Amino acid sequence: MDKQQLLEYLKGEMIVSCQALPGEALYKEEGGVMCLMAQAVKNAGVKAIRAQGVLDIKQIKEQTNLPVIGIIKKSYETLCFLYNSYNG
């Protein structure tokens, strides 16, 4: 699927974020939890997933075969916020 086809596929659809960071209840270093969450939202009709971290991105892609918007969140001691992009 090229970029234009992807945009048409996603037009008017919901993209669900399935992510957990270290220290959060659903975070597991070995993964496995977010791909189950992603499968649940796929079963509900979601057309794409937003995920954080290489392992979760790979597992979600394999589990759901949906388009995945992958991000890598970083926190820095000198900053008090996390950056998330938004194209609204």
Secondary structure, 3 states (H helix, E strand, C coil): CCHHHHHHHHCCCCEEEECCCCCCCCCCCCCCHHHHHHHHHHHCCCCEEEEECHHHHHHHHHHHCCCEEEECCCCCCCCCCCCCCCCC
